[in-house]
Amino acid sequence: MDRLKLSRIDEELDSSEVAALCFLCREVVNSKRLEGIRDAKELFLRLEEKGLLENDFFLSQLLQTIRRADLLNLLETDSRRPEETDANPGLSDYRVMLYRIYEDMTEENFEKMKFLLSSKLFKRQTQTSNTALDLFVEMEKTGLLSNTNLHELHAVLQELDQQLASTVRRYMQGVTQRPQPRLPSHVSMDYQRVNNTPQPPILSISETAPSYEGQSVCSDAEPSTKPSSLPSTKPSSLPDETEYYALTHKPRGVCVVINNEKFLGAQLRDRAGTQEDEKVLREVFTHLGFTVVVHNNLTAGAMRHELKELGRGNFSDHDALVVCVLSHGEKGCVFGTDEQQVFLREVTQPFTSGRAPTLAGKPKLFFIQACQGSDYQRGSMPCPPRPRLEEDRESSLEEDAGPVRGDTVPWGADFLLGMATVPECKSFRNTVTGSIYIQELCTQLMRSAQSLEKDDILTVLTRVNREVSKRDCLTYKQMPEPKYTLTKKLVLKCV
C-alpha cells in the first residue's frame, strides 16, 4: 500500500485510536509484536509483515470499526466477505463486539467492572488497565474471556448495564443460531459448532456408474480370453458385507487432530478461527466412535515425531485411523509453527502396511485443511456437452499406457486423503466460524451418520465438494479434492 496514504492516516489518529486498532488486530498479529506500539505507523509495519496491507480491505475494516469513515476516502475499498485465506485474514467479529462495548461503557461502569473482577484478576492486572480494552486483554490472558467463553463478561455486564450485556448476548445468539448438524437427543451442544451456510435437508443420493456387463478386463501384458459364460447375477436386497470395511470395535479407532494456530515467525499469520475446526472435529468423531487426541501448535519436528510415534502403536483393537491437520500449507506440504515444511508423504508414510502392520487392510483417513498454493480459483459457467470425437477416444486409450500425470495418491492401500483445495490454490477460513472445508465436512459426516441410507465416505466427500464449490469466498471459489486407494466402502455411523 502507498506509504504516503498510511502516513496521512497516521497523522489523523490519536493515541487512544491507535490503542483501539492494536486491540482489534490481536487476532491477526502476535500480541508480543503489538507491545510498545506508540503510533499507527508502527502498527502498519506489523500489518505489512503479515501481508495485511496488500490491499485496502483489512485497513478499511479497521477504520470503519473505530468510526473514522472520514479517512476511508484515502483508500480504494472493496466489499468482500469475512472469509479469508491463510494469506488474507479479515477482522474478527468477536473483537469488534468487544470494541463496541468499550465505546459504550461509561467511566463509572468501567471502575465498577474492575472492582467486580478484582477477585479473579491480579491486583496489577486491574491497576494497569486504563481502559476496558486493557481489561479485556487481561481477562483473555487469564482465560476468563475468549471468542467461545463469554459467560464471565456477560455476567459482569449484567450487573452494570443491561444494554452492554445485550451486546454480548446478541453475539452469542448469533453464533448459536447458525445452522448446526443434528445430533442424537442425548447430546447437549453449546454454541461451539458453527457453520454460516444454510443447511439443505438430508439427501439420499443414488449414484450411477457405467455398466461393464458382458465385458472382460485384462492387463496390457496379458492376452484377452473370452469367458465361456458369465456368472449369474441376481439382485439382492442386502448389501454384500465383504464390500464394506468392518467397524466393530469400541472405540472404532483414534482420531488425531494437529491444530496449528500460533506461528512463531514473521512469515506466516496466526490462524484465527481454527479452534472452531478443532472443536467440531472433536465432537463429530467422538460421536462416530473414535477416541480424539488433539495436539496444538506443533513445530515441524514435533509433527513428524507425533506421527511416527502414532504409527508405532498397536491398532489390533481398532478398525480405522483418522488424522486431521489444520495449518498453513503449500503444494504438497503443510507447515509447523516454526514455519518449516512437513511434506504430505511424511504425514502418511508412518501408516503404510509395511510400517504399521496392525493397520493393514484398515481404512486410514487424512483430512488436510491448508492452502496448496497461492493461486485463486475462479468460477465459470459450464459448457454444454459436445460429441466425443474418435481421436479423443484414441488419445484417452493411449493414456493408459503412458506416464501418470498429476498428483498420485498416498502409498499403500486403504488410504484416503481429503484435501481442502486442489493443488496450486488457496483454501479459505472464517476467523469466527472456522474453515469452509472442515465445517462442511463435519456437517456432511453427521448427516450421513444419522441417515438411514448407507452412504459411504466417498459419497459424503462428493457432497462436500458440491457444497463447498457453491460458495463464493472473497469473490473466488474453492474446490476440495479427495484422493484415495480405498479397497472397500467405508460407512461411518454414530456409536
N, C-alpha and C positions, 0 to 999 in steps of 0.2 A: 504494500500500500504506500501511497505517496507520503513521504516523511513530512512534507510541508503541511499536509492536511492534519496529520497527527499532532504536529507542533501547535497548530491553531486550536485544535480541540483541547490540548493540554492547558493552554493559556486561559481557557474559559472555565476550567474545572477547579473548584476549591478543594481543600484537604478532606472535608467530610464526604464529598462526592467521590474522590479518589478512593477513600476507605470503603465506600459502598461498592465501587467497581471491583476492588480486590476481594471483597466478600462474595460477590456474585461469581467471581472466577475461580472459587475454591474447588469446584467440581472438575475443572479442566487444567489447572496449574497446581503443581505441588505446593502445599502450604509453606514449606521452607523457602521456596522461591518467591513467595509473596511477602516474607518478613522483611521489614526495613524499607519498604517502598514508600518514597516520600512524594512523588508526583506521578502524573499519568504517563509521562514519557518512559519512566522505568517499568510501569506495568505494560505498556505497549511493547517494550523489548521482550518481556517474558512471553507475551502473546505471540510475538513473531517467532520466538524459539519453538513454539508449539505449532506453528503453521496456521494460527488462527486469524491472521490478518491478510491471508492470501486474497480474500475478497472482503466486501463490506458487510457481509451478513452478520457475523458474530458481534462486531462493534456496534452495528446499528441496533441489535437486540439490547446491548448494554445501555446505550444512550436512551432508548425508549423506556427501559425499565426505571432508570433514575429520573425520568421525566425531563430530559434535556433534548426535546424534539427540535429545539432551535439549532442544534448542532448537526442535525441529520442532513441539512442541505449541503453540507460539505462532503457527504457520501453519496455514492450511487448505489442505492439499496435495492435488494430483491426480496421476494416474499416466499421463502422456502419453508418446508415443514420442519418439525422438530427432530426428524430422523437425522442421523449423522452417519458418516463412515468413520472408520477408525482414524481417519485423517482430517475430519472436519466436524467437530462437535457443535452442538447447539447449547443454548442457555438452559440451565436446569429449572424446571417448573417449581421444584421444591425450594430452591434458593430464592427464586423470585417471590414465592409466597412469604418466606421469612422476611424479605426486604419490605414487603407491603405492611407487615406487622410493625416493623421498625418505624416506617413512615408515620403510622397512625398512633404510635404509642406516645403518651404524654410523659414528661419528666417525672411526674408523681408516680405514675404506674410503673415506670422503669425502676425507681427506687424500691417500690413495693415488691416488684418481681425479684430484685436482688435479695431482698430480705427473705422471701419465701423459698428461695433456692439456697440460702446460706447454709442450711443443714446438709445439703447434698453436694455442695462445691467447697473447695478450699477457700479460706479467707482471702488469700492472694488472688484467686480467680475472680472473685466478686469485686475486690477493691480496684483491680486494674481494668475492669470493664467500664469504659466510659460511655458506651452506647449499647443498645440492645443487640446490635450486630456482634459486638465484642462478647457479650454474654452468650449468644447463640454458639459462637465458636468454642467457648469454654465448655458449654454443655455437650457439644459434639465430641470434644476431646475425652470427656469422662463417660461417654456412651449414653448420656441422658437424652440425646437428640440425634436423629438421622432421618433420612427420607422414608424409612419404614418404621420409625419409632417416634411418634409424635404425641404419645399419650401424656407424658410428663409436661410438655409445653402446653397442651390443651388444658390440662387440669389447673395449671398455674394461671393461665389466662382467664379461665372461668371465674377465678377469684378476683380478677382485676377489671375485666371489661368483656362483656358478652359479645360485643361486635368483633373484638380481636379473636375471641375464642371461635366465633363462627367462621372466620377466615381459615383457621386450621381445619375446622370440621368440614367445610366445603371441599378443601383439598383432599382430605381423607376420603370423603364420599365420592369425589371424582375418580379416585383410584379404585375404590372398591366396586363402583358401579360399572366399570369396564367389563365387557363380556369375559366370563371365566369358563374353563372346562367343567362340565358336570361331573361331580364326584359322588362316590357312594354316600348313602344317607348318614353313615356313622362318622363321616369326616367333617370336622369343623375347620373352615378355611377363612383366614383373615384376608386383608387386602394385599397380601404379598404377591398373589398371582395376578399379573396384569397383561392385557393384550388390547391394543387400541384398534383392532379391526373387527367389524361386525362378524359374528359367527353364524355361518349357514347351518341349516338343520343337518342332523346326522344323515350321511349319504350311504346308499348301498349301490356300489358301482359294479357293473358287470363288465369285466374286461374281455375283449375279444382278441383272438390270435389267429394267424394264418393256419390253415389246415394242411397237414402233411400226409393225410391218409392216402395210401396207395403209392407212397414214395419210399425209397430207401436211401440212407445216407452213408457214405463211406469216405475215408480219408483220401487225399490226393495220391497217396502212395499205394493204395490197395485197389484191386480190380472190383468193379461193381458186380455183385452177384444177386440175381433176382430171386427172392424167396419163393419157394413153391406155393406157399399160402400165407395169408395174413392171419394173425390170431384174432379170434372173435372178440369184439369189444362191446360189452353190454353196459348200458348206462346204470350207474349206481347212485342211490340217494345218499350214501355215506361217503365222506372223503377217504381217500387212501392214506391211512396214517403214516405209511412209510414215506410219504412225500413231505411230512412235517417234522421239524425239529422237536424232540421230546422236551417238554418243560414239566418236570415232575418234582423237582427238589424244592424245599423251602429252607432258606431263600433260593430264588431262581439262580442267583449269581451275585456278582458285585458290580456296582456302577461307580466308577471313579471319575470325579469332576476336577479338572485342573482349571482354576479360575484366576487369571492374571488381570488384576485391576490397576495396581500401582506400579509404575515403571520408574527405574532408578536413574536413568539418563535423561538427556535433553532431547533426544531424537523422537521418542515415542510418547504419546499423550496417555494420561490415565484414562481408563475405560469406564466412564460413568454409565451406570445402568446395568453393568454386568452382574451385580449382585441379584438382580431380579431374575436373570437367567439361571444363576446357581440355585436360587430358591425353588423355581418351578421345576427344574431338573430333579432336584432332591425329592420334591413332592410327588411328581409323576412316577419316577422309577421306584420309589417306595411303594406306591400303590400297585405297581406292576410286579412286586415281589422281590425287588433287589435290595441288597444292603448297599447304601450310598455312602461313599467316602469322599470328602472334599479336601482338596489341597489348594490353599490360597497363596497367590503371589510367589511362584516358584521361579528361580533362575533357570537358565537353560540346563545347567549341570544338574540342578535338583530335579528337573522334569525327567531327564534321562535316568537318573538314579531311581526315582519312584516307579517309573515304568519298568525298568529292569527288575527291580525287587518284586513288583507285581507279577511279572512274567515267571518268576521263580516259584510262585506259590503253587499249592496243590488245589486243583479245581475238580477233583474227583466227585465232590458232592455239590458241584454247581452245574447248571445247564447252559449258561451263557455268560458272556463278559460284555460290559459296556464301558467305553472310555469317552469322555466329553472334554474337549479342550477349548477354552474360551480365552482368546488372546488376540494380539495383533499378528499379522502374517504377510507373507509374500508368496509368490508362486512356489508351491512345493514345500513350504516350511511355515512354522509358527515361531513366535518369539518368546523367550523367557523374560522375566522382569529386568534382567541385566542387558536387554536388547540384543542378545545373542540368538542365533538361529538354532532351531531344532527341526530337522527335516522330517517330513511325514513318514518316510520309511523307517526312521528311528522310533517313531511312535508305534508303528505296527509290528516291527521285526521281533520284539521280545515275545510275541504271542503266536508265532508260526508253530506248526505242529512239531517241527524239529526242536524248537527251543522250549515250548510249553506242551509236552505230550499229553497232559491231562485235559488240554483244551482241544485236542484233535477231534474233528468231527462235530464240534460245537460252534454255534454262531458267535462271532466276535464283532461287535458293533462299535464304530468310531464316528463321533459327530464333532466336526470341526467348525467352530464359529470364529472366523478370521478372514481378513482380506486375502486375496490371492493375486494381487497386483494393484496397479494404480489407475487402471482404465475404468471408465464408467460404461455401463450398458445403456443403450438407447432402446426405445420401443418403435415398432413399425407395424403397419397393417399387414396381415397375412395375404399372400398372393393366392389366387385360385389355382388348383392343381392343373398341371399340364400333362398331356400324354407322354408316357415314358418312351424314349427312343431306343432303338435296338442297340445303338452304340453305348447308351447309358447302362444297359444290362450287361453288355460285354465288359465295360470297364469295371463294374461292380464285381463281376465274377473274377476278373483278373486280380482284384484287390485281395482275394482270399489267399493267393499265393505270394503276395508281395509283402513288404515290410509293414509292421503295425505302426500306425501313426497316432500321435496324441498321447495323452497320459495313460499309463497302464494301471490296473487295479493292484491293490496290495498283494504281496507274495503269499502263496498258500491258499488253500481252500477255506471256505466258510467265513470269509471276511465281508464286511460291509463298511464302506467309508462314505459318510454323508457330509458333503462339503456345503458350506453356506452359500458359496458362489462358484461360478465357473472360473477356470484359470485366467489370469491376467486382470481380473476385475475386482472391484471393491464390494464389500458387504456393508450393510447398514445396521445401526444400533440406535435405539431411542434412549436418551440419557436418563429417562424416568422409568420407562416400561420394559427396557431390555431390548435385545436384538430381534429383528424381524424374523429371522430363520428359527432360532431356538424357541421363541414364543409360539410360532405356528407349528413347529414340530411337536411341542408338548400338547398343544390343543388337539392336533390330529391323533396323536397317540392315545390320549384319553378318550376321545370319541370312539376310536376303533376298539379300545379296551372294554368299553361299556356297551358296544353294539352287539346285537345278536348275530351279525354277519361274522364270518371267519376271514376277515381281511388280513392279509399278510403284510409284512413290513414294507415291501416294495409298493403295494397298493397305497399304503399310508404315505410313503415318500412321494408318490406321484401326486397325491392331493396337496402335500406341502409345496411341491413345485408349482402346482397350478395356483394356489392361493398367494404364495409369495410373488409369483410373476405378475399377478394382477396389480400389485401395489405400485404406487408412484412414490419414489424415495428421493427427495430433493430434486424432483423432475426427472430422475433417472429410473432405471429398472434394476432388479436383482433376480438372478436365476440360479437357484441351488443346483447341485449336481451330485447324485448318488453314484457310487461305483461299487461293484460287488462281485464276489466269487462264491456266493451262497449256493449250496447244492440242494437245499430243501426250502420249503416255505416256513417262515417264522411268524407265528401269530402270538401277540402279546395281549394278555387279558389281566384284569385286576385280580389280585390274590386275596 
